[in-house]
Amino acid sequence: MIKWAREGKLPYFSAFVELESRLGEPPIACPISSSSMFRPQRALSVHKLESYASSFAQFIGLELPPVNFYALAYRYLEKLSLPIEKILPYACRIYEWSVSPDLWLSLSKDYFRLPTHVCVVSILVVAIRILYNIHGFGEWEKSLSHNDSAKDSAKDPNEQHELDCTGLLQHLHAVYNEIADIH
């Protein structure tokens, strides 16, 4: 979001121009330009923006709708090119079991509460770990050291499941490197 705001794809930094054209010139009684009043000094992190939005809504008594877990999880899986139809149903089940009925924006005063996007991604990680039998016993490191010749020798279904896990981890590693190169 910060990148989009800086590039002008989100009207975050330039909204004051539109406000000035709609509000007109400032009156003589209050000669403060709209750019002074409404132009942000810097882009906020996603967590701070979420926290401020939640705090502001609570302060003015505005009830925001809950965050759409399904849409966020779908977007993250799509962005990572992971099998949506395989992972998303399990992630939704985990979400229903573990989280209150609705996922809300996190408040700034709840310092130890996870940001909404972290909650969604953590549920996706748990679903992936369950589905691909990744128990944290060095699977990541082992998968990256496997060579492609091991894929051809898989005859046992259990080995095939392990190779699915290996393929997934290699794919995630490649996506991570691609994202790191972009940013």
C-alpha positions in Angstrom: 0.0 0.0 0.0 2.8 2.4 0.8 4.4 1.7 -2.6 1.0 2.3 -4.3 0.5 5.5 -2.4 4.0 6.8 -3.4 3.4 5.9 -7.0 0.1 7.7 -7.0 -2.1 4.7 -7.5 -3.8 5.4 -4.2 -5.0 9.0 -3.7 -3.3 9.2 -0.3 -0.7 11.9 -0.9 -2.6 13.8 -3.5 -6.1 13.9 -2.0 -5.6 17.4 -0.8 -5.6 18.7 -4.4 -9.1 17.2 -5.0 -10.3 18.6 -1.7 -9.1 22.1 -2.6 -10.9 22.0 -5.9 -14.1 20.9 -4.2 -13.9 23.2 -1.2 -12.5 26.2 -3.0 -10.0 28.7 -1.7 -9.8 29.0 2.1 -11.8 31.9 3.6 -10.1 35.0 4.9 -11.2 34.1 8.5 -9.1 30.8 8.3 -6.4 31.3 5.6 -5.0 27.7 6.0 -4.7 25.9 2.7 -6.0 22.4 2.3 -2.5 21.1 1.5 -1.4 22.3 5.0 -4.4 20.7 6.7 -4.9 17.4 4.8 -1.5 16.5 3.1 0.2 13.7 5.0 3.8 14.2 5.9 4.8 10.5 5.4 3.3 7.2 4.5 2.3 5.1 7.4 3.0 1.4 7.7 0.0 -1.0 7.1 -0.1 -1.9 10.8 -0.2 1.8 12.0 -2.8 2.7 9.4 -4.9 -0.3 10.4 -4.5 0.6 14.1 -5.3 4.3 13.5 -8.4 3.5 11.5 -9.7 1.2 14.2 -9.0 3.6 17.0 -10.6 6.5 15.0 -13.7 4.4 14.3 -14.0 3.4 17.9 -13.5 7.0 19.1 -16.3 8.4 16.9 -18.6 5.4 17.6 -18.4 4.0 14.0 -19.0 0.3 13.7 -16.8 -1.0 10.9 -17.8 -4.3 9.2 -15.6 -7.3 10.0 -12.6 -8.0 7.8 -13.3 -10.5 5.1 -11.0 -13.4 6.1 -11.9 -15.5 3.0 -11.0 -12.6 0.6 -7.7 -11.8 2.3 -6.7 -15.5 2.5 -7.7 -16.0 -1.2 -5.6 -12.9 -2.2 -2.5 -14.1 -0.3 -2.8 -17.7 -1.8 -3.3 -16.2 -5.3 -0.3 -13.8 -4.9 1.9 -16.8 -3.8 0.6 -19.0 -6.6 -0.4 -21.7 -4.1 -3.3 -24.2 -4.7 -6.3 -22.2 -3.5 -8.8 -25.0 -3.8 -6.6 -27.2 -1.6 -5.5 -24.8 1.1 -8.4 -22.3 1.5 -11.1 -24.7 2.8 -8.8 -25.9 5.6 -7.7 -22.3 6.4 -11.4 -21.3 6.7 -12.0 -24.2 9.0 -9.1 -23.3 11.2 -10.3 -19.7 11.2 -13.8 -20.8 12.3 -12.3 -22.9 15.1 -9.7 -20.5 16.4 -10.9 -17.0 16.0 -14.0 -15.1 17.3 -16.9 -15.1 14.8 -15.6 -12.0 13.0 -12.1 -10.7 12.4 -11.8 -7.0 13.3 -9.1 -4.4 12.7 -6.7 -4.4 15.6 -6.7 -1.4 18.0 -3.6 0.6 18.8 -4.1 0.3 22.6 -4.0 -3.5 22.2 -0.2 -3.5 21.8 0.1 -7.3 21.9 -2.7 -8.0 19.5 -1.6 -9.2 16.1 -2.4 -7.1 13.1 -5.2 -8.5 10.9 -3.0 -9.5 8.0 -0.6 -11.3 10.4 -3.5 -13.3 11.8 -4.7 -14.3 8.3 -1.2 -15.3 7.2 -0.5 -17.3 10.4 -3.7 -19.3 9.8 -2.6 -20.0 6.2 0.8 -21.1 7.5 -0.9 -23.6 10.0 -3.1 -24.9 7.2 -0.2 -25.4 4.9 1.9 -27.1 7.6 -1.0 -29.5 8.3 -1.8 -30.3 4.7 1.8 -30.7 3.6 2.9 -32.5 6.8 5.6 -29.9 7.6 6.4 -30.3 11.2 9.4 -28.0 11.5 12.0 -30.7 11.8 14.3 -29.1 9.2 12.0 -29.8 6.3 12.8 -26.4 4.8 16.5 -27.0 4.8 16.2 -30.6 3.6 13.9 -29.6 0.7 16.3 -27.0 -0.6 19.2 -29.5 -0.6 17.3 -32.2 -2.5 18.2 -32.5 -6.2 15.8 -33.0 -9.1 16.9 -36.6 -9.6 15.1 -37.6 -6.3 11.8 -36.6 -7.9 12.2 -39.3 -10.6 12.8 -42.1 -8.1 9.6 -41.6 -6.1 7.5 -44.7 -6.2 6.1 -44.9 -2.7 3.0 -42.7 -2.0 4.5 -41.5 1.2 7.6 -40.4 -0.7 5.3 -38.6 -3.2 3.7 -36.7 -0.3 7.1 -35.7 0.9 8.0 -34.5 -2.6 4.8 -32.4 -2.7 6.0 -30.8 0.5 9.5 -30.3 -1.0 8.0 -28.8 -4.2 5.8 -26.5 -2.1 8.8 -25.3 0.0 11.0 -24.8 -3.1 8.1 -22.8 -4.7 7.7 -20.6 -1.6 11.5 -20.0 -1.5 11.4 -18.9 -5.2 8.5 -16.6 -4.6 10.2 -15.2 -1.5 13.3 -14.4 -3.6 11.2 -12.9 -6.3 9.4 -10.6 -3.9 12.7 -9.7 -2.2 14.2 -8.7 -5.6 11.2 -6.5 -6.4 11.3 -4.6 -3.1 
